[in-house]
Amino acid sequence: MSTFLLKNAQLVVTMDDEHRRIPDGGVYVVDNQIRQVGTTASLPPTADEVIDAQGMIVLPGLVNTHHHLYQSLTRAVPAAQDAELFEWLRTLYPIWAGLTGEAVYISALIALGELVLSGCTTVADHLYIYPNDSKIDDEIRAAHELGVRFHPSRGSMSLGKSKGGLPPDSVVEDEAAILADCERVVEQHHDPGQYSMCRIVIAPCSPFSVTPELMRASAAFARERGLTLHTHVAETHDEEAYCLRAFGMRPVDLMRQLDWVGPDVWWAHCVTLNRDEISIMAQTGTGVAHCPNSNMRLGSGIAPIRDLVNAGARVGLAVDGSASNDCGHMLGEARQAMLLQRVQHGATALSAEEALWLGTRGGASVLGRDDIGCLAPGMAADFIAIDLERLAFAGAQADPLAALLFCTPPNVDLSVINGRVVVRDGKLLGLDLLATIAEHNRLALELLASARTRA
Ligand code: ZN
């Protein structure tokens, strides 16, 4: 048994059901579990490891509900900078066709490292393209090495261009092989238990890149094994037009027909929902991964987050893939979520605390977890601390929680995941960051060069 005490924090923000904020607070941890949260004076005076968090704000770690970690290799690609989703995808698919297992691993270290430094402690990733020797195991290895709580989605694409889909035939997989690999990955990596560090998600990519048969088979596969389901839905008007043309119905109706709604399902984006569809999300318990930066970057539109929350839908935040953001900053994403709803509904649309609630409790709920997202006894020991004595917060002492989003969103000074320190003094532990960046950039340039050779 090991114990850990964080004490003297200027403010502990619990995100518990009472929305408690504790001045001069702390957290007491035994192994990977929070045992006590309260004022410093109310906690045990010592522990195996003690961190003095004077001048800091402490929050539960943020939960990222949608990502494509490998896309950090294709950030800001010139031909894809000013494109909407379908053109952006058509530009990038041929480049991603050169992806290797090594590239998946190194890009996962980079994108996960970036997320952790920005306050994220749990990450859901959606890996749906498996060219060459790429495997989902490559990114699971990276998450394990960094100590990140991980929900890797075994994604898939099976509908190539020759069959009416969007991706080129060269990057889609055979459906029987996809399901067989899902089986293998679940057997090797899935941990359904409390405080799990790795839960596999089943995730065909989108209505325009897989067949309805694979959607149905994936849902059945997941439900037989108690796994969650994830995909992209209602991201753009092009997708809506595709579904109306190919299936004679809107994306949400298609998902309902395919049995892809429910408390075990969450969808990325949900930009083009109408009133009835917002109600369906709430009534069925289907979750939403809101990706404001990506939606703005691709010109997709504004997801009706205020209305979804009002309707009682489960909503979390997500940075989306690194090629459509192209920064993976979790606090930055919460800031954009707060601001983007205000563009549509005015300045009272979403408060800083609500945006952070979506980023913590909302995300935990979307991933189907009751052991992360708030600071309370019995929860997993996942929390972050940020020094308030920084330039960006000068003058914002009246509300340090709001300062996190109203001012320039900072990187964290401390991050603890599953009771283990992963960021100390603002530095990611256990990773030679400069060497990894250099290797990542070499692989990124190689990927672009090999695409030019193949073209
Ligand atoms: Zn996505």
Residues whose N, C-alpha, C, O or C-beta is under 5 A from the ligand:
A	BS01	ZN	A268 D320 G321
